[in-house]
Amino acid sequence: MTDLNNIFKLIDNSRNNIIDLLLKLIRFDTSNPPGYTTEIVEYIREFYDGIGFRSRIIEGFRGKPNLIVDNNIDGDTLFIYNGHMDVVPATSIDKWVCEPFKGCISEGFVYGRGAADMKSSLATIMY
């Protein structure tokens, strides 16, 4: 089996865990304005600390901290992933498939504020 096939197999085997992580991220109301992300940053930090990574929070502008995570495997290789955690405010709540900050799966799709931008990307980066 090629390395690429191994990667696809790993993704397939991790699908449910990634979706569960995404639903957890959706549950953080990070609507901007005000765009406060302190709670979700703490959650992501605990996630990484739990799998042996080092992390540190750099205080940003009023309730908008930055998180730096480092696995320092060999000291030479560096990957930088950049993403935001705030989301556009949820409007027209009555038209949503589910509550925007509860998240749900319906007909094979994940719904919730941030499911497409950017919390789904965060979940895949984290996993």
Stockholm file with secondary structure:
# STOCKHOLM 1.0

chainA/1-127         MTDLNNIFKLIDNSRNNIIDLLLKLIRFDTSNPPGYTTEIVEYIREFYDGIGFRSRIIEGFRGKPNLIVDNNIDGDTLFIYNGHMDVVPATSIDKWVCEPFKGCISEGFVYGRGAADMKSSLATIMY
#=GR chainA/1-127 SS CCHHHHHHHHHHHHHHHHHHHHHHHHTSCCBTTTCCCHHHHHHHHHHHHHTTCEEEEECCSSSCCEEEEECCSSSSCCCCCCCCCCBCCCCCGGGSSSCTTTCEEETTEEESTTTTTTHHHHHHHHC
#=GC SS_cons         CCHHHHHHHHHHHHHHHHHHHHHHHHTSCCBTTTCCCHHHHHHHHHHHHHTTCEEEEECCSSSCCEEEEECCSSSSCCCCCCCCCCBCCCCCGGGSSSCTTTCEEETTEEESTTTTTTHHHHHHHHC
//
